[in-house]
């Protein structure tokens, strides 16, 4: 579970320091198509993060039985 939490944290930091900053810059410059593309990428990565969180929760509930 700690490994999954570490992966989730690294993925979040990657999103925050990479695509999110570029999307924020595109919105400031009113480059809406570029911002939309970045947002689509962010949504995909956040979906992966959500699924990892759900797997972590299931493992936490299951306990040592798995």
CHARMM internal coordinates of N, CA and C (Angstrom, degrees):
IC EDIT
DIST 1 N 1 CA 1.4470
DIST 1 CA 1 C 1.5223
ANGL 1 N 1 CA 1 C 110.57
DIST 1 C 2 N 1.3165
ANGL 1 CA 1 C 2 N 116.66
DIHE 1 N 1 CA 1 C 2 N -36.83
DIST 2 N 2 CA 1.4656
ANGL 1 C 2 N 2 CA 119.13
DIHE 1 CA 1 C 2 N 2 CA 179.47
DIST 2 CA 2 C 1.5232
ANGL 2 N 2 CA 2 C 110.48
DIHE 1 C 2 N 2 CA 2 C -65.69
DIST 2 C 3 N 1.3168
ANGL 2 CA 2 C 3 N 115.93
DIHE 2 N 2 CA 2 C 3 N -35.20
DIST 3 N 3 CA 1.4654
ANGL 2 C 3 N 3 CA 119.78
DIHE 2 CA 2 C 3 N 3 CA 177.70
DIST 3 CA 3 C 1.5197
ANGL 3 N 3 CA 3 C 111.33
DIHE 2 C 3 N 3 CA 3 C -63.49
DIST 3 C 4 N 1.3290
ANGL 3 CA 3 C 4 N 116.01
DIHE 3 N 3 CA 3 C 4 N -43.74
DIST 4 N 4 CA 1.4649
ANGL 3 C 4 N 4 CA 119.80
DIHE 3 CA 3 C 4 N 4 CA 178.02
DIST 4 CA 4 C 1.5254
ANGL 4 N 4 CA 4 C 111.11
DIHE 3 C 4 N 4 CA 4 C -64.62
DIST 4 C 5 N 1.3211
ANGL 4 CA 4 C 5 N 116.54
DIHE 4 N 4 CA 4 C 5 N -38.96
DIST 5 N 5 CA 1.4671
ANGL 4 C 5 N 5 CA 119.83
DIHE 4 CA 4 C 5 N 5 CA 178.17
DIST 5 CA 5 C 1.5299
ANGL 5 N 5 CA 5 C 110.59
DIHE 4 C 5 N 5 CA 5 C -64.14
DIST 5 C 6 N 1.3302
ANGL 5 CA 5 C 6 N 116.57
DIHE 5 N 5 CA 5 C 6 N -39.21
DIST 6 N 6 CA 1.4576
ANGL 5 C 6 N 6 CA 120.22
DIHE 5 CA 5 C 6 N 6 CA 177.95
DIST 6 CA 6 C 1.5257
ANGL 6 N 6 CA 6 C 110.63
DIHE 5 C 6 N 6 CA 6 C -64.52
DIST 6 C 7 N 1.3330
ANGL 6 CA 6 C 7 N 117.34
DIHE 6 N 6 CA 6 C 7 N -43.74
DIST 7 N 7 CA 1.4707
ANGL 6 C 7 N 7 CA 121.32
DIHE 6 CA 6 C 7 N 7 CA 178.29
DIST 7 CA 7 C 1.5247
ANGL 7 N 7 CA 7 C 110.20
DIHE 6 C 7 N 7 CA 7 C -61.57
DIST 7 C 8 N 1.3263
ANGL 7 CA 7 C 8 N 117.44
DIHE 7 N 7 CA 7 C 8 N -42.49
DIST 8 N 8 CA 1.4594
ANGL 7 C 8 N 8 CA 121.11
DIHE 7 CA 7 C 8 N 8 CA 179.31
DIST 8 CA 8 C 1.5271
ANGL 8 N 8 CA 8 C 111.04
DIHE 7 C 8 N 8 CA 8 C -62.99
DIST 8 C 9 N 1.3164
ANGL 8 CA 8 C 9 N 116.76
DIHE 8 N 8 CA 8 C 9 N -40.26
DIST 9 N 9 CA 1.4637
ANGL 8 C 9 N 9 CA 120.85
DIHE 8 CA 8 C 9 N 9 CA 179.69
DIST 9 CA 9 C 1.5219
ANGL 9 N 9 CA 9 C 111.12
DIHE 8 C 9 N 9 CA 9 C -66.22
DIST 9 C 10 N 1.3262
ANGL 9 CA 9 C 10 N 116.63
DIHE 9 N 9 CA 9 C 10 N -44.69
DIST 10 N 10 CA 1.4593
ANGL 9 C 10 N 10 CA 120.89
DIHE 9 CA 9 C 10 N 10 CA 178.77
DIST 10 CA 10 C 1.5211
ANGL 10 N 10 CA 10 C 110.53
DIHE 9 C 10 N 10 CA 10 C -62.62
DIST 10 C 11 N 1.3267
ANGL 10 CA 10 C 11 N 117.07
DIHE 10 N 10 CA 10 C 11 N -41.86
DIST 11 N 11 CA 1.4624
ANGL 10 C 11 N 11 CA 120.66
DIHE 10 CA 10 C 11 N 11 CA 178.94
DIST 11 CA 11 C 1.5267
ANGL 11 N 11 CA 11 C 110.89
DIHE 10 C 11 N 11 CA 11 C -63.25
DIST 11 C 12 N 1.3290
ANGL 11 CA 11 C 12 N 117.05
DIHE 11 N 11 CA 11 C 12 N -41.96
DIST 12 N 12 CA 1.4630
ANGL 11 C 12 N 12 CA 119.98
DIHE 11 CA 11 C 12 N 12 CA 178.65
DIST 12 CA 12 C 1.5228
ANGL 12 N 12 CA 12 C 111.26
DIHE 11 C 12 N 12 CA 12 C -63.19
DIST 12 C 13 N 1.3379
ANGL 12 CA 12 C 13 N 116.48
DIHE 12 N 12 CA 12 C 13 N -44.38
DIST 13 N 13 CA 1.4694
ANGL 12 C 13 N 13 CA 119.65
DIHE 12 CA 12 C 13 N 13 CA 179.00
DIST 13 CA 13 C 1.5218
ANGL 13 N 13 CA 13 C 111.17
DIHE 12 C 13 N 13 CA 13 C -64.01
DIST 13 C 14 N 1.3335
ANGL 13 CA 13 C 14 N 116.79
DIHE 13 N 13 CA 13 C 14 N -37.34
DIST 14 N 14 CA 1.4596
ANGL 13 C 14 N 14 CA 120.35
DIHE 13 CA 13 C 14 N 14 CA 176.96
DIST 14 CA 14 C 1.5286
ANGL 14 N 14 CA 14 C 110.16
DIHE 13 C 14 N 14 CA 14 C -61.69
DIST 14 C 15 N 1.3274
ANGL 14 CA 14 C 15 N 116.51
DIHE 14 N 14 CA 14 C 15 N -44.48
DIST 15 N 15 CA 1.4708
ANGL 14 C 15 N 15 CA 120.45
DIHE 14 CA 14 C 15 N 15 CA 179.02
DIST 15 CA 15 C 1.5277
ANGL 15 N 15 CA 15 C 109.98
DIHE 14 C 15 N 15 CA 15 C -62.89
DIST 15 C 16 N 1.3161
ANGL 15 CA 15 C 16 N 116.51
DIHE 15 N 15 CA 15 C 16 N -45.46
DIST 16 N 16 CA 1.4628
ANGL 15 C 16 N 16 CA 121.24
DIHE 15 CA 15 C 16 N 16 CA -176.63
DIST 16 CA 16 C 1.5259
ANGL 16 N 16 CA 16 C 111.87
DIHE 15 C 16 N 16 CA 16 C -64.47
DIST 16 C 17 N 1.3188
ANGL 16 CA 16 C 17 N 117.01
DIHE 16 N 16 CA 16 C 17 N -42.45
DIST 17 N 17 CA 1.4552
ANGL 16 C 17 N 17 CA 120.67
DIHE 16 CA 16 C 17 N 17 CA -174.92
DIST 17 CA 17 C 1.5280
ANGL 17 N 17 CA 17 C 113.27
DIHE 16 C 17 N 17 CA 17 C -88.18
DIST 17 C 18 N 1.3162
ANGL 17 CA 17 C 18 N 118.18
DIHE 17 N 17 CA 17 C 18 N -12.86
DIST 18 N 18 CA 1.4558
ANGL 17 C 18 N 18 CA 120.92
DIHE 17 CA 17 C 18 N 18 CA -178.14
DIST 18 CA 18 C 1.5224
ANGL 18 N 18 CA 18 C 112.74
DIHE 17 C 18 N 18 CA 18 C -111.74
DIST 18 C 19 N 1.3254
ANGL 18 CA 18 C 19 N 116.54
DIHE 18 N 18 CA 18 C 19 N -93.46
DIST 19 N 19 CA 1.4645
ANGL 18 C 19 N 19 CA 120.27
DIHE 18 CA 18 C 19 N 19 CA -174.43
DIST 19 CA 19 C 1.5257
ANGL 19 N 19 CA 19 C 115.01
DIHE 18 C 19 N 19 CA 19 C -59.35
DIST 19 C 20 N 1.3269
ANGL 19 CA 19 C 20 N 117.32
DIHE 19 N 19 CA 19 C 20 N -34.16
DIST 20 N 20 CA 1.4619
ANGL 19 C 20 N 20 CA 118.80
DIHE 19 CA 19 C 20 N 20 CA -179.11
DIST 20 CA 20 C 1.5234
ANGL 20 N 20 CA 20 C 111.49
DIHE 19 C 20 N 20 CA 20 C -66.34
DIST 20 C 21 N 1.3193
ANGL 20 CA 20 C 21 N 116.66
DIHE 20 N 20 CA 20 C 21 N -43.52
DIST 21 N 21 CA 1.4708
ANGL 20 C 21 N 21 CA 119.04
DIHE 20 CA 20 C 21 N 21 CA 178.71
DIST 21 CA 21 C 1.5230
ANGL 21 N 21 CA 21 C 111.26
DIHE 20 C 21 N 21 CA 21 C -63.38
DIST 21 C 22 N 1.3398
ANGL 21 CA 21 C 22 N 116.29
DIHE 21 N 21 CA 21 C 22 N -40.86
DIST 22 N 22 CA 1.4693
ANGL 21 C 22 N 22 CA 118.75
DIHE 21 CA 21 C 22 N 22 CA 178.72
DIST 22 CA 22 C 1.5202
ANGL 22 N 22 CA 22 C 111.24
DIHE 21 C 22 N 22 CA 22 C -66.94
DIST 22 C 23 N 1.3438
ANGL 22 CA 22 C 23 N 117.32
DIHE 22 N 22 CA 22 C 23 N -36.17
DIST 23 N 23 CA 1.4598
ANGL 22 C 23 N 23 CA 119.83
DIHE 22 CA 22 C 23 N 23 CA 177.01
DIST 23 CA 23 C 1.5210
ANGL 23 N 23 CA 23 C 110.48
DIHE 22 C 23 N 23 CA 23 C -66.45
DIST 23 C 24 N 1.3246
ANGL 23 CA 23 C 24 N 116.21
DIHE 23 N 23 CA 23 C 24 N -41.66
DIST 24 N 24 CA 1.4678
ANGL 23 C 24 N 24 CA 120.81
DIHE 23 CA 23 C 24 N 24 CA 179.48
DIST 24 CA 24 C 1.5273
ANGL 24 N 24 CA 24 C 110.78
DIHE 23 C 24 N 24 CA 24 C -61.55
DIST 24 C 25 N 1.3378
ANGL 24 CA 24 C 25 N 116.36
DIHE 24 N 24 CA 24 C 25 N -41.19
DIST 25 N 25 CA 1.4652
ANGL 24 C 25 N 25 CA 120.21
DIHE 24 CA 24 C 25 N 25 CA 178.07
DIST 25 CA 25 C 1.5234
ANGL 25 N 25 CA 25 C 110.94
DIHE 24 C 25 N 25 CA 25 C -66.23
DIST 25 C 26 N 1.3279
ANGL 25 CA 25 C 26 N 117.26
DIHE 25 N 25 CA 25 C 26 N -38.66
DIST 26 N 26 CA 1.4655
ANGL 25 C 26 N 26 CA 120.71
DIHE 25 CA 25 C 26 N 26 CA 179.09
DIST 26 CA 26 C 1.5308
ANGL 26 N 26 CA 26 C 110.94
DIHE 25 C 26 N 26 CA 26 C -66.44
DIST 26 C 27 N 1.3209
ANGL 26 CA 26 C 27 N 117.27
DIHE 26 N 26 CA 26 C 27 N -37.93
DIST 27 N 27 CA 1.4672
ANGL 26 C 27 N 27 CA 120.33
DIHE 26 CA 26 C 27 N 27 CA 178.10
DIST 27 CA 27 C 1.5227
ANGL 27 N 27 CA 27 C 109.99
DIHE 26 C 27 N 27 CA 27 C -67.15
DIST 27 C 28 N 1.3207
ANGL 27 CA 27 C 28 N 117.13
DIHE 27 N 27 CA 27 C 28 N -40.31
DIST 28 N 28 CA 1.4717
ANGL 27 C 28 N 28 CA 120.53
DIHE 27 CA 27 C 28 N 28 CA 178.67
DIST 28 CA 28 C 1.5279
ANGL 28 N 28 CA 28 C 111.27
DIHE 27 C 28 N 28 CA 28 C -62.54
DIST 28 C 29 N 1.3220
ANGL 28 CA 28 C 29 N 115.56
DIHE 28 N 28 CA 28 C 29 N -35.73
DIST 29 N 29 CA 1.4671
ANGL 28 C 29 N 29 CA 120.70
DIHE 28 CA 28 C 29 N 29 CA 179.80
DIST 29 CA 29 C 1.5301
ANGL 29 N 29 CA 29 C 111.93
DIHE 28 C 29 N 29 CA 29 C -87.91
DIST 29 C 30 N 1.3276
ANGL 29 CA 29 C 30 N 116.02
DIHE 29 N 29 CA 29 C 30 N 3.24
DIST 30 N 30 CA 1.4673
ANGL 29 C 30 N 30 CA 123.17
DIHE 29 CA 29 C 30 N 30 CA -178.27
DIST 30 CA 30 C 1.5248
ANGL 30 N 30 CA 30 C 112.02
DIHE 29 C 30 N 30 CA 30 C 58.18
DIST 30 C 31 N 1.3154
ANGL 30 CA 30 C 31 N 116.05
DIHE 30 N 30 CA 30 C 31 N 37.31
DIST 31 N 31 CA 1.4644
ANGL 30 C 31 N 31 CA 121.84
DIHE 30 CA 30 C 31 N 31 CA 173.86
DIST 31 CA 31 C 1.5141
ANGL 31 N 31 CA 31 C 108.84
DIHE 30 C 31 N 31 CA 31 C -93.72
DIST 31 C 32 N 1.3125
ANGL 31 CA 31 C 32 N 115.87
DIHE 31 N 31 CA 31 C 32 N 76.09
DIST 32 N 32 CA 1.4594
ANGL 31 C 32 N 32 CA 121.72
DIHE 31 CA 31 C 32 N 32 CA -171.24
DIST 32 CA 32 C 1.5304
ANGL 32 N 32 CA 32 C 113.80
DIHE 31 C 32 N 32 CA 32 C -62.40
DIST 32 C 33 N 1.3257
ANGL 32 CA 32 C 33 N 120.88
DIHE 32 N 32 CA 32 C 33 N -40.48
DIST 33 N 33 CA 1.4728
ANGL 32 C 33 N 33 CA 118.56
DIHE 32 CA 32 C 33 N 33 CA 178.45
DIST 33 CA 33 C 1.5378
ANGL 33 N 33 CA 33 C 112.59
DIHE 32 C 33 N 33 CA 33 C -63.03
DIST 33 C 34 N 1.3194
ANGL 33 CA 33 C 34 N 116.72
DIHE 33 N 33 CA 33 C 34 N -39.85
DIST 34 N 34 CA 1.4674
ANGL 33 C 34 N 34 CA 120.39
DIHE 33 CA 33 C 34 N 34 CA 178.80
DIST 34 CA 34 C 1.5275
ANGL 34 N 34 CA 34 C 109.54
DIHE 33 C 34 N 34 CA 34 C -66.98
DIST 34 C 35 N 1.3276
ANGL 34 CA 34 C 35 N 116.64
DIHE 34 N 34 CA 34 C 35 N -42.46
DIST 35 N 35 CA 1.4656
ANGL 34 C 35 N 35 CA 120.71
DIHE 34 CA 34 C 35 N 35 CA 178.94
DIST 35 CA 35 C 1.5239
ANGL 35 N 35 CA 35 C 111.04
DIHE 34 C 35 N 35 CA 35 C -62.52
DIST 35 C 36 N 1.3207
ANGL 35 CA 35 C 36 N 116.70
DIHE 35 N 35 CA 35 C 36 N -39.05
DIST 36 N 36 CA 1.4683
ANGL 35 C 36 N 36 CA 120.51
DIHE 35 CA 35 C 36 N 36 CA 178.77
DIST 36 CA 36 C 1.5248
ANGL 36 N 36 CA 36 C 110.89
DIHE 35 C 36 N 36 CA 36 C -65.34
DIST 36 C 37 N 1.3249
ANGL 36 CA 36 C 37 N 116.62
DIHE 36 N 36 CA 36 C 37 N -39.14
DIST 37 N 37 CA 1.4687
ANGL 36 C 37 N 37 CA 120.02
DIHE 36 CA 36 C 37 N 37 CA 178.10
DIST 37 CA 37 C 1.5262
ANGL 37 N 37 CA 37 C 110.80
DIHE 36 C 37 N 37 CA 37 C -64.37
DIST 37 C 38 N 1.3269
ANGL 37 CA 37 C 38 N 116.22
DIHE 37 N 37 CA 37 C 38 N -43.44
DIST 38 N 38 CA 1.4679
ANGL 37 C 38 N 38 CA 120.56
DIHE 37 CA 37 C 38 N 38 CA 178.73
DIST 38 CA 38 C 1.5206
ANGL 38 N 38 CA 38 C 111.00
DIHE 37 C 38 N 38 CA 38 C -63.79
DIST 38 C 39 N 1.3233
ANGL 38 CA 38 C 39 N 116.49
DIHE 38 N 38 CA 38 C 39 N -40.87
DIST 39 N 39 CA 1.4557
ANGL 38 C 39 N 39 CA 120.09
DIHE 38 CA 38 C 39 N 39 CA 179.82
DIST 39 CA 39 C 1.5253
ANGL 39 N 39 CA 39 C 111.05
DIHE 38 C 39 N 39 CA 39 C -63.94
DIST 39 C 40 N 1.3295
ANGL 39 CA 39 C 40 N 116.83
DIHE 39 N 39 CA 39 C 40 N -37.36
DIST 40 N 40 CA 1.4628
ANGL 39 C 40 N 40 CA 120.40
DIHE 39 CA 39 C 40 N 40 CA 177.37
DIST 40 CA 40 C 1.5252
ANGL 40 N 40 CA 40 C 110.52
DIHE 39 C 40 N 40 CA 40 C -62.43
DIST 40 C 41 N 1.3147
ANGL 40 CA 40 C 41 N 116.91
DIHE 40 N 40 CA 40 C 41 N -42.18
DIST 41 N 41 CA 1.4692
ANGL 40 C 41 N 41 CA 120.61
DIHE 40 CA 40 C 41 N 41 CA 177.72
DIST 41 CA 41 C 1.5298
ANGL 41 N 41 CA 41 C 110.87
DIHE 40 C 41 N 41 CA 41 C -64.34
DIST 41 C 42 N 1.3210
ANGL 41 CA 41 C 42 N 115.74
DIHE 41 N 41 CA 41 C 42 N -42.26
DIST 42 N 42 CA 1.4659
ANGL 41 C 42 N 42 CA 119.78
DIHE 41 CA 41 C 42 N 42 CA 179.87
DIST 42 CA 42 C 1.5249
ANGL 42 N 42 CA 42 C 110.24
DIHE 41 C 42 N 42 CA 42 C -62.65
DIST 42 C 43 N 1.3119
ANGL 42 CA 42 C 43 N 117.13
DIHE 42 N 42 CA 42 C 43 N -42.21
DIST 43 N 43 CA 1.4717
ANGL 42 C 43 N 43 CA 120.60
DIHE 42 CA 42 C 43 N 43 CA 179.41
DIST 43 CA 43 C 1.5185
ANGL 43 N 43 CA 43 C 111.38
DIHE 42 C 43 N 43 CA 43 C -60.38
DIST 43 C 44 N 1.3299
ANGL 43 CA 43 C 44 N 117.17
DIHE 43 N 43 CA 43 C 44 N -41.27
DIST 44 N 44 CA 1.4598
ANGL 43 C 44 N 44 CA 120.59
DIHE 43 CA 43 C 44 N 44 CA 178.54
DIST 44 CA 44 C 1.5212
ANGL 44 N 44 CA 44 C 112.05
DIHE 43 C 44 N 44 CA 44 C -63.44
DIST 44 C 45 N 1.3131
ANGL 44 CA 44 C 45 N 116.01
DIHE 44 N 44 CA 44 C 45 N -43.20
DIST 45 N 45 CA 1.4698
ANGL 44 C 45 N 45 CA 119.77
DIHE 44 CA 44 C 45 N 45 CA 179.97
DIST 45 CA 45 C 1.5283
ANGL 45 N 45 CA 45 C 110.89
DIHE 44 C 45 N 45 CA 45 C -69.04
DIST 45 C 46 N 1.3257
ANGL 45 CA 45 C 46 N 117.06
DIHE 45 N 45 CA 45 C 46 N -35.81
DIST 46 N 46 CA 1.4579
ANGL 45 C 46 N 46 CA 119.49
DIHE 45 CA 45 C 46 N 46 CA 177.89
DIST 46 CA 46 C 1.5296
ANGL 46 N 46 CA 46 C 111.27
DIHE 45 C 46 N 46 CA 46 C -69.57
DIST 46 C 47 N 1.3291
ANGL 46 CA 46 C 47 N 117.06
DIHE 46 N 46 CA 46 C 47 N -30.08
DIST 47 N 47 CA 1.4640
ANGL 46 C 47 N 47 CA 120.17
DIHE 46 CA 46 C 47 N 47 CA 174.64
DIST 47 CA 47 C 1.5287
ANGL 47 N 47 CA 47 C 109.81
DIHE 46 C 47 N 47 CA 47 C -64.01
DIST 47 C 48 N 1.3175
ANGL 47 CA 47 C 48 N 116.75
DIHE 47 N 47 CA 47 C 48 N -43.45
DIST 48 N 48 CA 1.4664
ANGL 47 C 48 N 48 CA 120.69
DIHE 47 CA 47 C 48 N 48 CA 176.48
DIST 48 CA 48 C 1.5225
ANGL 48 N 48 CA 48 C 109.77
DIHE 47 C 48 N 48 CA 48 C -60.47
DIST 48 C 49 N 1.3263
ANGL 48 CA 48 C 49 N 117.44
DIHE 48 N 48 CA 48 C 49 N -43.27
DIST 49 N 49 CA 1.4591
ANGL 48 C 49 N 49 CA 121.52
DIHE 48 CA 48 C 49 N 49 CA 179.24
DIST 49 CA 49 C 1.5308
ANGL 49 N 49 CA 49 C 110.98
DIHE 48 C 49 N 49 CA 49 C -63.34
DIST 49 C 50 N 1.3169
ANGL 49 CA 49 C 50 N 116.87
DIHE 49 N 49 CA 49 C 50 N -39.69
DIST 50 N 50 CA 1.4642
ANGL 49 C 50 N 50 CA 120.69
DIHE 49 CA 49 C 50 N 50 CA 177.75
DIST 50 CA 50 C 1.5198
ANGL 50 N 50 CA 50 C 110.79
DIHE 49 C 50 N 50 CA 50 C -63.25
DIST 50 C 51 N 1.3184
ANGL 50 CA 50 C 51 N 116.67
DIHE 50 N 50 CA 50 C 51 N -44.55
DIST 51 N 51 CA 1.4619
ANGL 50 C 51 N 51 CA 119.90
DIHE 50 CA 50 C 51 N 51 CA 179.69
DIST 51 CA 51 C 1.5255
ANGL 51 N 51 CA 51 C 111.37
DIHE 50 C 51 N 51 CA 51 C -63.98
DIST 51 C 52 N 1.3215
ANGL 51 CA 51 C 52 N 117.15
DIHE 51 N 51 CA 51 C 52 N -39.19
DIST 52 N 52 CA 1.4670
ANGL 51 C 52 N 52 CA 119.88
DIHE 51 CA 51 C 52 N 52 CA 175.69
DIST 52 CA 52 C 1.5300
ANGL 52 N 52 CA 52 C 110.85
DIHE 51 C 52 N 52 CA 52 C -62.76
DIST 52 C 53 N 1.3224
ANGL 52 CA 52 C 53 N 116.83
DIHE 52 N 52 CA 52 C 53 N -38.70
DIST 53 N 53 CA 1.4636
ANGL 52 C 53 N 53 CA 120.66
DIHE 52 CA 52 C 53 N 53 CA 177.08
DIST 53 CA 53 C 1.5197
ANGL 53 N 53 CA 53 C 112.08
DIHE 52 C 53 N 53 CA 53 C -64.36
DIST 53 C 54 N 1.3247
ANGL 53 CA 53 C 54 N 116.84
DIHE 53 N 53 CA 53 C 54 N -39.51
DIST 54 N 54 CA 1.4593
ANGL 53 C 54 N 54 CA 120.07
DIHE 53 CA 53 C 54 N 54 CA 178.12
DIST 54 CA 54 C 1.5210
ANGL 54 N 54 CA 54 C 111.14
DIHE 53 C 54 N 54 CA 54 C -66.64
DIST 54 C 55 N 1.3288
ANGL 54 CA 54 C 55 N 116.76
DIHE 54 N 54 CA 54 C 55 N -40.78
DIST 55 N 55 CA 1.4690
ANGL 54 C 55 N 55 CA 120.34
DIHE 54 CA 54 C 55 N 55 CA 177.03
DIST 55 CA 55 C 1.5298
ANGL 55 N 55 CA 55 C 109.66
DIHE 54 C 55 N 55 CA 55 C -62.24
DIST 55 C 56 N 1.3172
ANGL 55 CA 55 C 56 N 117.25
DIHE 55 N 55 CA 55 C 56 N -41.88
DIST 56 N 56 CA 1.4599
ANGL 55 C 56 N 56 CA 121.51
DIHE 55 CA 55 C 56 N 56 CA 178.36
DIST 56 CA 56 C 1.5261
ANGL 56 N 56 CA 56 C 111.00
DIHE 55 C 56 N 56 CA 56 C -61.95
DIST 56 C 57 N 1.3249
ANGL 56 CA 56 C 57 N 116.65
DIHE 56 N 56 CA 56 C 57 N -41.79
DIST 57 N 57 CA 1.4689
ANGL 56 C 57 N 57 CA 120.38
DIHE 56 CA 56 C 57 N 57 CA 179.32
DIST 57 CA 57 C 1.5301
ANGL 57 N 57 CA 57 C 110.89
DIHE 56 C 57 N 57 CA 57 C -65.18
DIST 57 C 58 N 1.3206
ANGL 57 CA 57 C 58 N 117.17
DIHE 57 N 57 CA 57 C 58 N -41.61
DIST 58 N 58 CA 1.4715
ANGL 57 C 58 N 58 CA 120.73
DIHE 57 CA 57 C 58 N 58 CA 178.91
DIST 58 CA 58 C 1.5261
ANGL 58 N 58 CA 58 C 109.62
DIHE 57 C 58 N 58 CA 58 C -63.90
DIST 58 C 59 N 1.3237
ANGL 58 CA 58 C 59 N 117.13
DIHE 58 N 58 CA 58 C 59 N -43.02
DIST 59 N 59 CA 1.4617
ANGL 58 C 59 N 59 CA 119.89
DIHE 58 CA 58 C 59 N 59 CA 177.99
DIST 59 CA 59 C 1.5274
ANGL 59 N 59 CA 59 C 111.29
DIHE 58 C 59 N 59 CA 59 C -63.79
DIST 59 C 60 N 1.3232
ANGL 59 CA 59 C 60 N 117.37
DIHE 59 N 59 CA 59 C 60 N -36.06
DIST 60 N 60 CA 1.4540
ANGL 59 C 60 N 60 CA 120.78
DIHE 59 CA 59 C 60 N 60 CA 177.88
DIST 60 CA 60 C 1.5212
ANGL 60 N 60 CA 60 C 112.67
DIHE 59 C 60 N 60 CA 60 C -67.11
DIST 60 C 61 N 1.3157
ANGL 60 CA 60 C 61 N 115.94
DIHE 60 N 60 CA 60 C 61 N -38.48
DIST 61 N 61 CA 1.4670
ANGL 60 C 61 N 61 CA 120.30
DIHE 60 CA 60 C 61 N 61 CA 179.55
DIST 61 CA 61 C 1.5268
ANGL 61 N 61 CA 61 C 110.27
DIHE 60 C 61 N 61 CA 61 C -73.05
DIST 61 C 62 N 1.3298
ANGL 61 CA 61 C 62 N 116.50
DIHE 61 N 61 CA 61 C 62 N -39.05
DIST 62 N 62 CA 1.4565
ANGL 61 C 62 N 62 CA 120.89
DIHE 61 CA 61 C 62 N 62 CA -177.72
DIST 62 CA 62 C 1.5247
ANGL 62 N 62 CA 62 C 111.41
DIHE 61 C 62 N 62 CA 62 C -68.53
DIST 62 C 63 N 1.3258
ANGL 62 CA 62 C 63 N 115.34
DIHE 62 N 62 CA 62 C 63 N -31.41
DIST 63 N 63 CA 1.4612
ANGL 62 C 63 N 63 CA 119.80
DIHE 62 CA 62 C 63 N 63 CA 178.75
DIST 63 CA 63 C 1.5102
ANGL 63 N 63 CA 63 C 112.54
DIHE 62 C 63 N 63 CA 63 C 66.84
DIST 63 C 64 N 1.3118
ANGL 63 CA 63 C 64 N 116.79
DIHE 63 N 63 CA 63 C 64 N -148.81
DIST 64 N 64 CA 1.4555
ANGL 63 C 64 N 64 CA 120.87
DIHE 63 CA 63 C 64 N 64 CA -175.76
DIST 64 CA 64 C 1.5320
ANGL 64 N 64 CA 64 C 113.81
DIHE 63 C 64 N 64 CA 64 C -74.34
DIST 64 C 65 N 1.3302
ANGL 64 CA 64 C 65 N 117.73
DIHE 64 N 64 CA 64 C 65 N -2.48
DIST 65 N 65 CA 1.4650
ANGL 64 C 65 N 65 CA 119.75
DIHE 64 CA 64 C 65 N 65 CA -179.66
DIST 65 CA 65 C 1.5035
ANGL 65 N 65 CA 65 C 112.56
DIHE 64 C 65 N 65 CA 65 C -65.89
DIST 65 C 66 N 1.3551
ANGL 65 CA 65 C 66 N 117.21
DIHE 65 N 65 CA 65 C 66 N -24.86
DIST 66 N 66 CA 1.4572
ANGL 65 C 66 N 66 CA 119.67
DIHE 65 CA 65 C 66 N 66 CA 177.18
DIST 66 CA 66 C 1.4675
ANGL 66 N 66 CA 66 C 107.31
DIHE 65 C 66 N 66 CA 66 C -93.50
END
COOR INIT
IC SEED 1 N 1 CA 1 C
IC BUILD
